[in-house]
Amino acid sequence: MVKNHARKNAARARAAETGESHQAAVAAVRKRSSLLPPPPTAEEILAEGRATIVAALGDLAEQTTHPRRRSLYLELQREVEASATFADLRRARGTFAYRQADGYWMDRWNALSESSVESYDEHLRGINRCYWARRVMYEWVWPGEWDKHLLA
């Protein structure tokens, strides 16, 4: 029952998006093996993890009032941006950058959890964004380990 509703909703969205008839949209949706978008590739996750850490370090640099800490965050931001993976950085600097960015996203997650937001969907989207940010950063440091850790 739920699968049929999901297909019907996906067909409606497709028809609205592409302008095709409802029957054609239903047929196209039925041909798909899954209603979910394809999962991101390992390269996409690594790129998003690096971008997430770079963004967090930039926000931390803007928020801090200490000039030396600000220059450290900006320097780390440039180093992470120039690297492809965690292995390209010196271990101590990479670990520090990861921990600072992870702390930043945990603080955002905690703030969202404690705040009262009018829209429940908006609240969940914010928490989901924090979860995804932490996951892709973890994958950037330890590729392929997130799912293994959850299934263990």
ROTI-723655 format. One record per residue (C-alpha): x negated, y negated, z; residue number from 1. Coordinates in pm, 1 decimal, always signed. Example, Ala and Ser with C-alpha at 12.3 -4.5 7.8 and 13.67 -1.06 7.14 Angstrom:
% residues 2
east | north | up | roti
-1230.0 | +450.0 | +780.0 | 1
-1367.0 | +106.0 | +714.0 | 2
***
This chain:
% residues 152
east | north | up | roti
+0.0 | +0.0 | +0.0 | 1
-271.6 | -243.4 | +98.0 | 2
-472.6 | -158.4 | -212.5 | 3
-173.2 | -239.9 | -435.5 | 4
-124.0 | -575.8 | -262.8 | 5
-492.2 | -651.9 | -302.9 | 6
-475.0 | -565.0 | -672.4 | 7
-164.9 | -778.1 | -718.7 | 8
-330.4 | -1075.0 | -550.0 | 9
-650.2 | -1023.3 | -750.2 | 10
-444.6 | -1007.1 | -1071.5 | 11
-263.2 | -1331.3 | -980.4 | 12
-594.5 | -1504.2 | -912.6 | 13
-742.4 | -1373.6 | -1238.1 | 14
-436.2 | -1482.4 | -1439.9 | 15
-454.3 | -1830.8 | -1287.9 | 16
-828.8 | -1849.0 | -1350.9 | 17
-838.0 | -1716.3 | -1707.2 | 18
-492.0 | -1809.3 | -1831.8 | 19
-417.6 | -1453.8 | -1947.3 | 20
-80.2 | -1287.0 | -1892.1 | 21
-3.5 | -1116.0 | -1564.1 | 22
+8.2 | -771.5 | -1731.4 | 23
-332.6 | -824.7 | -1892.9 | 24
-476.2 | -941.9 | -1559.8 | 25
-331.7 | -634.7 | -1381.4 | 26
-485.1 | -407.1 | -1646.2 | 27
-824.1 | -578.5 | -1609.9 | 28
-812.9 | -551.8 | -1231.1 | 29
-721.6 | -181.8 | -1249.4 | 30
-1026.1 | -114.9 | -1467.6 | 31
-1260.2 | -250.6 | -1200.1 | 32
-1393.6 | +9.2 | -960.3 | 33
-1379.7 | -231.6 | -667.7 | 34
-1190.2 | -547.5 | -585.6 | 35
-1492.7 | -680.1 | -403.0 | 36
-1761.9 | -876.3 | -582.9 | 37
-2084.0 | -680.6 | -637.6 | 38
-2323.2 | -694.6 | -342.1 | 39
-2620.5 | -928.1 | -376.4 | 40
-2944.9 | -781.8 | -501.5 | 41
-3256.5 | -762.7 | -285.5 | 42
-3411.4 | -1052.8 | -481.2 | 43
-3102.5 | -1268.8 | -423.5 | 44
-3110.6 | -1190.3 | -51.6 | 45
-3481.7 | -1277.5 | -28.3 | 46
-3426.8 | -1605.4 | -213.9 | 47
-3129.7 | -1695.9 | +4.4 | 48
-3319.4 | -1601.1 | +321.8 | 49
-3608.3 | -1829.3 | +226.1 | 50
-3368.0 | -2112.9 | +134.6 | 51
-3183.1 | -2069.7 | +464.3 | 52
-3504.0 | -2092.8 | +668.1 | 53
-3616.9 | -2396.6 | +465.7 | 54
-3281.7 | -2569.9 | +527.8 | 55
-3288.7 | -2489.2 | +901.0 | 56
-3644.9 | -2621.8 | +939.2 | 57
-3543.6 | -2939.6 | +755.2 | 58
-3246.6 | -2990.5 | +988.4 | 59
-3464.2 | -2924.0 | +1292.8 | 60
-3718.1 | -3180.5 | +1167.2 | 61
-3440.8 | -3439.8 | +1133.4 | 62
-3300.9 | -3366.5 | +1479.4 | 63
-3621.3 | -3373.4 | +1681.8 | 64
-3755.3 | -3691.1 | +1837.9 | 65
-4110.6 | -3562.5 | +1881.9 | 66
-4337.5 | -3672.8 | +1593.9 | 67
-4575.7 | -3374.4 | +1620.6 | 68
-4291.4 | -3124.1 | +1625.4 | 69
-4131.6 | -3298.7 | +1328.3 | 70
-4455.4 | -3275.8 | +1129.6 | 71
-4488.0 | -2907.1 | +1230.6 | 72
-4134.4 | -2831.5 | +1105.5 | 73
-4197.4 | -3014.4 | +778.5 | 74
-4530.6 | -2837.9 | +727.7 | 75
-4368.4 | -2498.8 | +797.2 | 76
-4086.5 | -2590.0 | +561.3 | 77
-4336.0 | -2650.0 | +279.0 | 78
-4519.6 | -2324.2 | +355.2 | 79
-4199.9 | -2117.1 | +356.9 | 80
-4081.4 | -2286.4 | +38.5 | 81
-4408.9 | -2198.4 | -136.0 | 82
-4397.3 | -1832.7 | -27.6 | 83
-4199.7 | -1553.4 | -189.2 | 84
-4170.2 | -1336.9 | +122.8 | 85
-4262.9 | -1337.9 | +488.2 | 86
-4577.4 | -1137.6 | +403.3 | 87
-4714.9 | -1438.0 | +209.5 | 88
-4741.6 | -1642.4 | +531.1 | 89
-4977.3 | -1607.1 | +823.7 | 90
-4794.6 | -1380.0 | +1066.7 | 91
-4781.4 | -1623.2 | +1360.5 | 92
-4655.1 | -1912.3 | +1148.3 | 93
-4399.5 | -1695.9 | +971.7 | 94
-4271.8 | -1555.1 | +1299.2 | 95
-4249.1 | -1903.8 | +1449.8 | 96
-4058.2 | -2034.3 | +1146.6 | 97
-3819.5 | -1737.1 | +1159.6 | 98
-3757.3 | -1772.8 | +1534.9 | 99
-3696.1 | -2146.1 | +1510.9 | 100
-3452.8 | -2102.4 | +1221.3 | 101
-3280.0 | -1810.4 | +1394.9 | 102
-3240.2 | -2018.4 | +1710.7 | 103
-3095.4 | -2302.3 | +1503.1 | 104
-2830.8 | -2072.9 | +1350.2 | 105
-2753.3 | -1911.9 | +1687.9 | 106
-2696.7 | -2257.4 | +1837.7 | 107
-2460.2 | -2341.1 | +1550.7 | 108
-2280.6 | -2008.2 | +1601.4 | 109
-2241.7 | -2072.7 | +1975.2 | 110
-2116.1 | -2425.7 | +1915.0 | 111
-1857.8 | -2297.1 | +1668.1 | 112
-1750.5 | -2021.8 | +1906.3 | 113
-1694.9 | -2267.5 | +2189.6 | 114
-1526.0 | -2542.7 | +1990.6 | 115
-1158.0 | -2555.1 | +1917.7 | 116
-1099.6 | -2592.8 | +1546.0 | 117
-756.6 | -2663.1 | +1403.2 | 118
-791.6 | -2413.9 | +1118.2 | 119
-860.7 | -2055.8 | +1218.4 | 120
-983.3 | -1979.8 | +864.4 | 121
-1230.5 | -2267.8 | +883.0 | 122
-1349.9 | -2137.5 | +1218.5 | 123
-1407.8 | -1788.0 | +1078.3 | 124
-1579.4 | -1924.2 | +767.1 | 125
-1824.2 | -2118.1 | +986.8 | 126
-1903.4 | -1815.7 | +1202.8 | 127
-1935.7 | -1597.1 | +892.6 | 128
-2182.0 | -1848.2 | +744.9 | 129
-2393.1 | -1831.8 | +1061.9 | 130
-2385.2 | -1450.3 | +1057.2 | 131
-2484.5 | -1439.4 | +688.2 | 132
-2764.0 | -1692.5 | +745.1 | 133
-2908.5 | -1481.0 | +1025.2 | 134
-2879.8 | -1165.0 | +812.9 | 135
-3057.7 | -1304.8 | +507.1 | 136
-3332.5 | -1454.3 | +723.8 | 137
-3382.4 | -1115.3 | +891.6 | 138
-3397.0 | -950.9 | +548.5 | 139
-3656.8 | -1208.5 | +439.8 | 140
-3882.6 | -1105.8 | +728.7 | 141
-3804.1 | -731.3 | +731.6 | 142
-3665.3 | -634.6 | +387.5 | 143
-3408.1 | -355.5 | +393.4 | 144
-3406.3 | -319.7 | +770.5 | 145
-3077.0 | -494.4 | +861.1 | 146
-2848.0 | -210.2 | +752.6 | 147
-3082.1 | +56.2 | +891.6 | 148
-3075.4 | -123.4 | +1226.9 | 149
-2694.4 | -135.8 | +1228.0 | 150
-2652.7 | +230.4 | +1131.6 | 151
-2904.7 | +361.7 | +1385.1 | 152
***
